[in-house]
Amino acid sequence: MIFAGNWKLNLGPKEVKLLLNELKSKLSNEEMKSCFFFPQNLSLSAALETREESSFLLGSQNIHSKSEGAFTGENSIKVLEEVGAELALVGHSERRNIFGETDSDLNEKMLACVDSKIIPMLCIGEKLEERESSKTNSVLDRQLSIALAGFPTDKQLYIAYEPVWAIGTGKVASPEMAEDAHAYIRKWLEENFSKDKSDSTMLLYGGSVKAENAGDLSKMPNIDGFLIGGASLKAESFVGIIKNSK
Ligand code: PGA
């Protein structure tokens, strides 16, 4: 299992150091190795300083499809790689819904990772009205088809399924609902890439994951990890999720 903390616009450098040190004291080396963290970029160097060799991985919450040039305010994949991060979130629902990122913008970002060491974590998921009108699978199909067009089979990626209605709302998807979506994504990868790609791509669930619901969700066969927002901001709740997972 992978436990990924999306810290969003929270935690400055001092708080990042405190939290990571607290996690190190409560988790084994093996458990720390299964963690990914996405700090805001201004706190990334504090996280890197706190990391010892072969421990958790770090990433940016957003990247730009161009590595350099006149793109004020954007984050370069090349620089991310240079400072020592390994990952990038692509298409978190807040990027899609607040900042207007489209599926084709996300395709450019996914393709921009191909020639770098940065491994993208593509975030997908339906809105409440789409679930209520039984459009979940067709939304996932659209998001995957566009964002992954031209993405090479041999480049690693992670996929996070995050139903928009479950993010930050306290309304978690039931284990069965999450499993259905994950199984759909697994099948999609097999049909559009290969059986190997489908088997080797880790699928994370995100949306109101807490210590109390992590156990049941983690038992689902196609859930390989969690992308955690609110509950990743405090050591106690993040550790609780890890300890309660299978
Ligand atoms: P949440 O956020 O755990 O606070 O629902 C998840 C996310 O936005 O990735």
py3Dmol code that shows the C-alpha trace and the ligand (Angstrom):
import py3Dmol

protein = """\
ATOM      1  CA  MET A   1       0.000   0.000   0.000  1.00  0.00           C
ATOM      2  CA  ILE A   2       1.029   3.587  -0.689  1.00  0.00           C
ATOM      3  CA  PHE A   3       0.030   6.417   1.625  1.00  0.00           C
ATOM      4  CA  ALA A   4       0.216   9.756  -0.131  1.00  0.00           C
ATOM      5  CA  GLY A   5      -0.311  13.021   1.738  1.00  0.00           C
ATOM      6  CA  ASN A   6      -1.573  15.955  -0.310  1.00  0.00           C
ATOM      7  CA  TRP A   7      -0.902  18.909   1.958  1.00  0.00           C
ATOM      8  CA  LYS A   8      -2.514  21.426  -0.428  1.00  0.00           C
ATOM      9  CA  LEU A   9      -1.967  25.073   0.605  1.00  0.00           C
ATOM     10  CA  ASN A  10      -1.018  24.120   4.167  1.00  0.00           C
ATOM     11  CA  LEU A  11       2.185  23.576   6.170  1.00  0.00           C
ATOM     12  CA  GLY A  12       5.086  25.981   5.870  1.00  0.00           C
ATOM     13  CA  PRO A  13       8.705  24.754   6.073  1.00  0.00           C
ATOM     14  CA  LYS A  14       8.803  24.661   9.894  1.00  0.00           C
ATOM     15  CA  GLU A  15       5.549  22.720  10.156  1.00  0.00           C
ATOM     16  CA  VAL A  16       6.698  20.311   7.445  1.00  0.00           C
ATOM     17  CA  LYS A  17       9.879  19.512   9.390  1.00  0.00           C
ATOM     18  CA  LEU A  18       7.945  19.008  12.604  1.00  0.00           C
ATOM     19  CA  LEU A  19       5.376  16.747  10.987  1.00  0.00           C
ATOM     20  CA  LEU A  20       7.931  14.629   9.110  1.00  0.00           C
ATOM     21  CA  ASN A  21      10.055  14.200  12.229  1.00  0.00           C
ATOM     22  CA  GLU A  22       7.001  13.163  14.211  1.00  0.00           C
ATOM     23  CA  LEU A  23       6.045  10.654  11.527  1.00  0.00           C
ATOM     24  CA  LYS A  24       9.582   9.239  11.514  1.00  0.00           C
ATOM     25  CA  SER A  25       9.349   8.680  15.263  1.00  0.00           C
ATOM     26  CA  LYS A  26       5.992   6.865  14.975  1.00  0.00           C
ATOM     27  CA  LEU A  27       6.498   4.798  11.831  1.00  0.00           C
ATOM     28  CA  SER A  28       9.023   2.115  10.916  1.00  0.00           C
ATOM     29  CA  ASN A  29      11.487   2.664   8.068  1.00  0.00           C
ATOM     30  CA  GLU A  30       9.424   0.285   5.934  1.00  0.00           C
ATOM     31  CA  GLU A  31       6.260   2.286   6.644  1.00  0.00           C
ATOM     32  CA  MET A  32       8.033   5.586   5.873  1.00  0.00           C
ATOM     33  CA  LYS A  33       9.135   4.107   2.544  1.00  0.00           C
ATOM     34  CA  SER A  34       5.514   3.549   1.601  1.00  0.00           C
ATOM     35  CA  CYS A  35       4.705   7.272   2.043  1.00  0.00           C
ATOM     36  CA  PHE A  36       4.568  10.001  -0.593  1.00  0.00           C
ATOM     37  CA  PHE A  37       4.190  13.662   0.335  1.00  0.00           C
ATOM     38  CA  PHE A  38       3.081  16.597  -1.783  1.00  0.00           C
ATOM     39  CA  PRO A  39       3.987  19.822   0.048  1.00  0.00           C
ATOM     40  CA  GLN A  40       3.447  23.264  -1.461  1.00  0.00           C
ATOM     41  CA  ASN A  41       6.605  23.956  -3.454  1.00  0.00           C
ATOM     42  CA  LEU A  42       7.910  26.599  -1.014  1.00  0.00           C
ATOM     43  CA  SER A  43       8.083  23.838   1.629  1.00  0.00           C
ATOM     44  CA  LEU A  44       9.653  21.235  -0.634  1.00  0.00           C
ATOM     45  CA  SER A  45      13.256  21.970   0.348  1.00  0.00           C
ATOM     46  CA  ALA A  46      12.384  21.643   4.060  1.00  0.00           C
ATOM     47  CA  ALA A  47      10.920  18.208   3.306  1.00  0.00           C
ATOM     48  CA  LEU A  48      14.008  17.245   1.302  1.00  0.00           C
ATOM     49  CA  GLU A  49      16.287  18.311   4.166  1.00  0.00           C
ATOM     50  CA  THR A  50      14.315  16.149   6.590  1.00  0.00           C
ATOM     51  CA  ARG A  51      14.523  13.074   4.383  1.00  0.00           C
ATOM     52  CA  GLU A  52      17.212  10.484   4.813  1.00  0.00           C
ATOM     53  CA  GLU A  53      18.272   8.266   1.956  1.00  0.00           C
ATOM     54  CA  SER A  54      15.735   5.724   0.678  1.00  0.00           C
ATOM     55  CA  SER A  55      12.774   6.954   2.641  1.00  0.00           C
ATOM     56  CA  PHE A  56       9.497   8.598   1.539  1.00  0.00           C
ATOM     57  CA  LEU A  57       9.086  10.125  -1.916  1.00  0.00           C
ATOM     58  CA  LEU A  58       8.256  13.766  -2.585  1.00  0.00           C
ATOM     59  CA  GLY A  59       6.362  15.554  -5.300  1.00  0.00           C
ATOM     60  CA  SER A  60       4.793  18.748  -6.503  1.00  0.00           C
ATOM     61  CA  GLN A  61       1.032  19.330  -6.376  1.00  0.00           C
ATOM     62  CA  ASN A  62       1.123  20.766  -9.883  1.00  0.00           C
ATOM     63  CA  ILE A  63       3.507  21.057 -12.834  1.00  0.00           C
ATOM     64  CA  HIS A  64       3.556  22.978 -16.093  1.00  0.00           C
ATOM     65  CA  SER A  65       3.882  21.218 -19.418  1.00  0.00           C
ATOM     66  CA  LYS A  66       6.840  23.419 -20.444  1.00  0.00           C
ATOM     67  CA  SER A  67      10.060  23.112 -18.477  1.00  0.00           C
ATOM     68  CA  GLU A  68      11.266  26.669 -19.040  1.00  0.00           C
ATOM     69  CA  GLY A  69      10.318  29.972 -20.588  1.00  0.00           C
ATOM     70  CA  ALA A  70       7.897  32.838 -20.058  1.00  0.00           C
ATOM     71  CA  PHE A  71       5.349  31.083 -17.817  1.00  0.00           C
ATOM     72  CA  THR A  72       5.170  33.251 -14.704  1.00  0.00           C
ATOM     73  CA  GLY A  73       4.140  31.420 -11.572  1.00  0.00           C
ATOM     74  CA  GLU A  74       4.409  27.893 -12.977  1.00  0.00           C
ATOM     75  CA  ASN A  75       6.408  24.872 -11.744  1.00  0.00           C
ATOM     76  CA  SER A  76       9.068  23.302 -13.940  1.00  0.00           C
ATOM     77  CA  ILE A  77       9.428  19.517 -14.190  1.00  0.00           C
ATOM     78  CA  LYS A  78      13.144  19.967 -14.926  1.00  0.00           C
ATOM     79  CA  VAL A  79      13.693  21.977 -11.733  1.00  0.00           C
ATOM     80  CA  LEU A  80      11.582  19.577  -9.711  1.00  0.00           C
ATOM     81  CA  GLU A  81      13.842  16.792 -10.895  1.00  0.00           C
ATOM     82  CA  GLU A  82      16.965  18.864 -10.161  1.00  0.00           C
ATOM     83  CA  VAL A  83      15.974  19.524  -6.522  1.00  0.00           C
ATOM     84  CA  GLY A  84      15.403  15.805  -5.960  1.00  0.00           C
ATOM     85  CA  ALA A  85      11.640  15.267  -6.076  1.00  0.00           C
ATOM     86  CA  GLU A  86      10.264  12.147  -7.751  1.00  0.00           C
ATOM     87  CA  LEU A  87       6.554  12.754  -8.290  1.00  0.00           C
ATOM     88  CA  ALA A  88       3.914  15.193  -9.477  1.00  0.00           C
ATOM     89  CA  LEU A  89       0.153  15.288  -9.074  1.00  0.00           C
ATOM     90  CA  VAL A  90      -1.584  15.905 -12.375  1.00  0.00           C
ATOM     91  CA  GLY A  91      -5.208  16.994 -12.577  1.00  0.00           C
ATOM     92  CA  HIS A  92      -6.243  17.094  -8.943  1.00  0.00           C
ATOM     93  CA  SER A  93      -9.921  18.061  -8.921  1.00  0.00           C
ATOM     94  CA  GLU A  94      -9.041  21.415  -7.336  1.00  0.00           C
ATOM     95  CA  ARG A  95      -6.782  22.141 -10.315  1.00  0.00           C
ATOM     96  CA  ARG A  96      -9.564  21.119 -12.687  1.00  0.00           C
ATOM     97  CA  ASN A  97     -12.432  22.874 -10.942  1.00  0.00           C
ATOM     98  CA  ILE A  98     -10.849  25.975  -9.386  1.00  0.00           C
ATOM     99  CA  PHE A  99      -8.072  26.647 -11.898  1.00  0.00           C
ATOM    100  CA  GLY A 100      -9.881  25.444 -15.017  1.00  0.00           C
ATOM    101  CA  GLU A 101      -7.455  22.740 -16.140  1.00  0.00           C
ATOM    102  CA  THR A 102      -8.919  20.677 -18.962  1.00  0.00           C
ATOM    103  CA  ASP A 103      -8.343  17.045 -19.888  1.00  0.00           C
ATOM    104  CA  SER A 104      -6.181  18.151 -22.807  1.00  0.00           C
ATOM    105  CA  ASP A 105      -4.079  20.452 -20.572  1.00  0.00           C
ATOM    106  CA  LEU A 106      -3.516  17.374 -18.404  1.00  0.00           C
ATOM    107  CA  ASN A 107      -2.501  15.319 -21.428  1.00  0.00           C
ATOM    108  CA  GLU A 108       0.259  17.875 -22.137  1.00  0.00           C
ATOM    109  CA  LYS A 109       1.442  17.614 -18.523  1.00  0.00           C
ATOM    110  CA  MET A 110       1.429  13.801 -18.605  1.00  0.00           C
ATOM    111  CA  LEU A 111       3.420  13.776 -21.850  1.00  0.00           C
ATOM    112  CA  ALA A 112       5.861  16.362 -20.446  1.00  0.00           C
ATOM    113  CA  CYS A 113       6.807  13.858 -17.711  1.00  0.00           C
ATOM    114  CA  VAL A 114       7.762  11.184 -20.202  1.00  0.00           C
ATOM    115  CA  ASP A 115      11.308  12.413 -20.818  1.00  0.00           C
ATOM    116  CA  SER A 116      11.977  13.155 -17.160  1.00  0.00           C
ATOM    117  CA  LYS A 117      12.394  11.038 -14.050  1.00  0.00           C
ATOM    118  CA  ILE A 118       9.256  12.587 -12.542  1.00  0.00           C
ATOM    119  CA  ILE A 119       6.479  10.009 -12.160  1.00  0.00           C
ATOM    120  CA  PRO A 120       3.045  11.566 -12.607  1.00  0.00           C
ATOM    121  CA  MET A 121       0.042  10.680 -10.457  1.00  0.00           C
ATOM    122  CA  LEU A 122      -3.009  11.338 -12.610  1.00  0.00           C
ATOM    123  CA  CYS A 123      -6.096  12.244 -10.545  1.00  0.00           C
ATOM    124  CA  ILE A 124      -9.522  11.438 -11.935  1.00  0.00           C
ATOM    125  CA  GLY A 125     -13.045  11.236 -10.539  1.00  0.00           C
ATOM    126  CA  GLU A 126     -16.653  12.149 -11.129  1.00  0.00           C
ATOM    127  CA  LYS A 127     -18.758  14.961  -9.665  1.00  0.00           C
ATOM    128  CA  LEU A 128     -21.868  14.243  -7.614  1.00  0.00           C
ATOM    129  CA  GLU A 129     -24.319  14.972 -10.457  1.00  0.00           C
ATOM    130  CA  GLU A 130     -22.333  12.675 -12.750  1.00  0.00           C
ATOM    131  CA  ARG A 131     -22.511   9.817 -10.228  1.00  0.00           C
ATOM    132  CA  GLU A 132     -26.220  10.427  -9.653  1.00  0.00           C
ATOM    133  CA  SER A 133     -26.902  10.247 -13.377  1.00  0.00           C
ATOM    134  CA  SER A 134     -24.879   6.995 -13.689  1.00  0.00           C
ATOM    135  CA  LYS A 135     -22.123   8.658 -15.700  1.00  0.00           C
ATOM    136  CA  THR A 136     -19.200   7.641 -13.462  1.00  0.00           C
ATOM    137  CA  ASN A 137     -17.637   5.166 -15.891  1.00  0.00           C
ATOM    138  CA  SER A 138     -18.062   7.399 -18.909  1.00  0.00           C
ATOM    139  CA  VAL A 139     -16.436  10.306 -17.028  1.00  0.00           C
ATOM    140  CA  LEU A 140     -13.510   8.071 -16.027  1.00  0.00           C
ATOM    141  CA  ASP A 141     -13.223   6.836 -19.618  1.00  0.00           C
ATOM    142  CA  ARG A 142     -13.116  10.420 -20.955  1.00  0.00           C
ATOM    143  CA  GLN A 143     -10.597  11.585 -18.355  1.00  0.00           C
ATOM    144  CA  LEU A 144      -8.313   8.593 -18.937  1.00  0.00           C
ATOM    145  CA  SER A 145      -8.610   8.578 -22.745  1.00  0.00           C
ATOM    146  CA  ILE A 146      -7.723  12.242 -23.128  1.00  0.00           C
ATOM    147  CA  ALA A 147      -5.087  12.576 -20.391  1.00  0.00           C
ATOM    148  CA  LEU A 148      -3.299   9.368 -21.395  1.00  0.00           C
ATOM    149  CA  ALA A 149      -3.404   9.788 -25.186  1.00  0.00           C
ATOM    150  CA  GLY A 150       0.088   9.026 -26.488  1.00  0.00           C
ATOM    151  CA  PHE A 151       1.434   8.148 -23.043  1.00  0.00           C
ATOM    152  CA  PRO A 152       4.008   5.360 -23.499  1.00  0.00           C
ATOM    153  CA  THR A 153       3.361   1.957 -21.943  1.00  0.00           C
ATOM    154  CA  ASP A 154       6.857   1.778 -20.497  1.00  0.00           C
ATOM    155  CA  LYS A 155       6.616   5.045 -18.509  1.00  0.00           C
ATOM    156  CA  GLN A 156       5.474   4.534 -14.919  1.00  0.00           C
ATOM    157  CA  LEU A 157       2.459   6.392 -13.571  1.00  0.00           C
ATOM    158  CA  TYR A 158       0.082   6.268 -10.628  1.00  0.00           C
ATOM    159  CA  ILE A 159      -3.635   6.874 -10.877  1.00  0.00           C
ATOM    160  CA  ALA A 160      -5.674   8.343  -8.038  1.00  0.00           C
ATOM    161  CA  TYR A 161      -9.425   7.848  -8.161  1.00  0.00           C
ATOM    162  CA  GLU A 162     -10.952  10.704  -6.201  1.00  0.00           C
ATOM    163  CA  PRO A 163     -14.702  11.212  -6.503  1.00  0.00           C
ATOM    164  CA  VAL A 164     -15.108  15.003  -6.316  1.00  0.00           C
ATOM    165  CA  TRP A 165     -18.071  14.710  -3.919  1.00  0.00           C
ATOM    166  CA  ALA A 166     -15.882  12.856  -1.407  1.00  0.00           C
ATOM    167  CA  ILE A 167     -12.971  15.328  -1.310  1.00  0.00           C
ATOM    168  CA  GLY A 168     -12.852  17.344   1.883  1.00  0.00           C
ATOM    169  CA  THR A 169     -16.520  16.647   2.582  1.00  0.00           C
ATOM    170  CA  GLY A 170     -16.306  13.812   5.106  1.00  0.00           C
ATOM    171  CA  LYS A 171     -18.416  11.704   2.677  1.00  0.00           C
ATOM    172  CA  VAL A 172     -16.210   8.758   1.833  1.00  0.00           C
ATOM    173  CA  ALA A 173     -17.073   6.395  -1.036  1.00  0.00           C
ATOM    174  CA  SER A 174     -18.139   2.980   0.258  1.00  0.00           C
ATOM    175  CA  PRO A 175     -15.482   0.289  -0.213  1.00  0.00           C
ATOM    176  CA  GLU A 176     -17.693  -1.311  -2.918  1.00  0.00           C
ATOM    177  CA  MET A 177     -18.150   1.968  -4.806  1.00  0.00           C
ATOM    178  CA  ALA A 178     -14.422   2.680  -4.716  1.00  0.00           C
ATOM    179  CA  GLU A 179     -13.617  -0.909  -5.742  1.00  0.00           C
ATOM    180  CA  ASP A 180     -16.017  -0.713  -8.716  1.00  0.00           C
ATOM    181  CA  ALA A 181     -14.283   2.415  -9.993  1.00  0.00           C
ATOM    182  CA  HIS A 182     -10.821   0.926  -9.422  1.00  0.00           C
ATOM    183  CA  ALA A 183     -11.772  -2.294 -11.201  1.00  0.00           C
ATOM    184  CA  TYR A 184     -13.049  -0.190 -14.106  1.00  0.00           C
ATOM    185  CA  ILE A 185      -9.741   1.724 -14.265  1.00  0.00           C
ATOM    186  CA  ARG A 186      -7.774  -1.553 -14.082  1.00  0.00           C
ATOM    187  CA  LYS A 187      -9.786  -2.965 -17.012  1.00  0.00           C
ATOM    188  CA  TRP A 188      -9.386   0.285 -18.941  1.00  0.00           C
ATOM    189  CA  LEU A 189      -5.602   0.072 -18.579  1.00  0.00           C
ATOM    190  CA  GLU A 190      -5.595  -3.520 -19.790  1.00  0.00           C
ATOM    191  CA  GLU A 191      -7.707  -2.686 -22.841  1.00  0.00           C
ATOM    192  CA  ASN A 192      -5.880   0.512 -23.741  1.00  0.00           C
ATOM    193  CA  PHE A 193      -2.316  -0.353 -22.714  1.00  0.00           C
ATOM    194  CA  SER A 194      -1.574  -3.952 -21.728  1.00  0.00           C
ATOM    195  CA  LYS A 195      -2.188  -6.558 -19.047  1.00  0.00           C
ATOM    196  CA  ASP A 196       1.277  -5.839 -17.644  1.00  0.00           C
ATOM    197  CA  LYS A 197       0.614  -2.112 -17.450  1.00  0.00           C
ATOM    198  CA  SER A 198      -2.716  -2.744 -15.776  1.00  0.00           C
ATOM    199  CA  ASP A 199      -1.199  -5.141 -13.219  1.00  0.00           C
ATOM    200  CA  SER A 200       1.765  -2.913 -12.430  1.00  0.00           C
ATOM    201  CA  THR A 201      -0.003   0.461 -12.115  1.00  0.00           C
ATOM    202  CA  MET A 202      -0.868   1.306  -8.527  1.00  0.00           C
ATOM    203  CA  LEU A 203      -4.347   2.765  -8.061  1.00  0.00           C
ATOM    204  CA  LEU A 204      -4.957   5.041  -5.076  1.00  0.00           C
ATOM    205  CA  TYR A 205      -8.303   6.036  -3.625  1.00  0.00           C
ATOM    206  CA  GLY A 206      -8.775   9.593  -2.327  1.00  0.00           C
ATOM    207  CA  GLY A 207     -11.658  11.446  -0.694  1.00  0.00           C
ATOM    208  CA  SER A 208     -12.190  11.735   3.070  1.00  0.00           C
ATOM    209  CA  VAL A 209      -9.893   8.816   3.946  1.00  0.00           C
ATOM    210  CA  LYS A 210      -9.483   8.578   7.727  1.00  0.00           C
ATOM    211  CA  ALA A 211      -8.214   6.035  10.248  1.00  0.00           C
ATOM    212  CA  GLU A 212     -11.833   4.875  10.733  1.00  0.00           C
ATOM    213  CA  ASN A 213     -12.549   3.995   7.098  1.00  0.00           C
ATOM    214  CA  ALA A 214      -9.045   3.048   5.868  1.00  0.00           C
ATOM    215  CA  GLY A 215      -9.235  -0.570   7.064  1.00  0.00           C
ATOM    216  CA  ASP A 216     -12.262  -1.575   4.973  1.00  0.00           C
ATOM    217  CA  LEU A 217     -11.153   0.375   1.906  1.00  0.00           C
ATOM    218  CA  SER A 218      -7.661  -1.133   2.064  1.00  0.00           C
ATOM    219  CA  LYS A 219      -9.084  -4.669   1.882  1.00  0.00           C
ATOM    220  CA  MET A 220     -10.480  -4.066  -1.594  1.00  0.00           C
ATOM    221  CA  PRO A 221      -8.425  -5.968  -4.175  1.00  0.00           C
ATOM    222  CA  ASN A 222      -7.908  -3.063  -6.572  1.00  0.00           C
ATOM    223  CA  ILE A 223      -7.112  -0.382  -3.976  1.00  0.00           C
ATOM    224  CA  ASP A 224      -3.324  -0.112  -3.732  1.00  0.00           C
ATOM    225  CA  GLY A 225      -3.082   3.020  -1.638  1.00  0.00           C
ATOM    226  CA  PHE A 226      -4.650   6.290  -0.549  1.00  0.00           C
ATOM    227  CA  LEU A 227      -4.303   9.946  -1.501  1.00  0.00           C
ATOM    228  CA  ILE A 228      -5.056  11.784   1.712  1.00  0.00           C
ATOM    229  CA  GLY A 229      -5.797  15.469   2.205  1.00  0.00           C
ATOM    230  CA  GLY A 230      -7.121  16.627   5.602  1.00  0.00           C
ATOM    231  CA  ALA A 231      -6.041  13.544   7.556  1.00  0.00           C
ATOM    232  CA  SER A 232      -2.446  13.860   6.288  1.00  0.00           C
ATOM    233  CA  LEU A 233      -1.909  17.170   8.082  1.00  0.00           C
ATOM    234  CA  LYS A 234      -1.581  15.641  11.556  1.00  0.00           C
ATOM    235  CA  ALA A 235       0.727  12.761  12.499  1.00  0.00           C
ATOM    236  CA  GLU A 236      -1.912  11.017  14.600  1.00  0.00           C
ATOM    237  CA  SER A 237      -4.530  10.753  11.858  1.00  0.00           C
ATOM    238  CA  PHE A 238      -2.010   9.866   9.124  1.00  0.00           C
ATOM    239  CA  VAL A 239      -0.372   7.179  11.287  1.00  0.00           C
ATOM    240  CA  GLY A 240      -3.845   5.851  12.179  1.00  0.00           C
ATOM    241  CA  ILE A 241      -4.598   5.309   8.488  1.00  0.00           C
ATOM    242  CA  ILE A 242      -1.353   3.401   7.957  1.00  0.00           C
ATOM    243  CA  LYS A 243      -1.760   1.248  11.067  1.00  0.00           C
ATOM    244  CA  ASN A 244      -5.390   0.376  10.195  1.00  0.00           C
ATOM    245  CA  SER A 245      -4.689  -0.566   6.580  1.00  0.00           C
ATOM    246  CA  LYS A 246      -4.181  -4.189   5.618  1.00  0.00           C
TER     247      LYS A 246
END
"""
ligand_1 = """\
9
PGA
P -9.418 14.786 1.658
O -8.653 15.265 0.320
O -8.700 13.570 2.168
O -9.309 15.967 2.586
O -10.817 14.486 1.251
C -8.182 14.339 -0.618
C -7.518 15.049 -1.764
O -7.897 16.175 -2.080
O -6.578 14.514 -2.383
"""
view = py3Dmol.view(width=600, height=400)
view.addModel(protein, "pdb")
view.setStyle({"model": 0}, {"cartoon": {"style": "trace"}})
view.addModel(ligand_1, "xyz")
view.setStyle({"model": 1}, {"stick": {}})
view.zoomTo()
view.show()
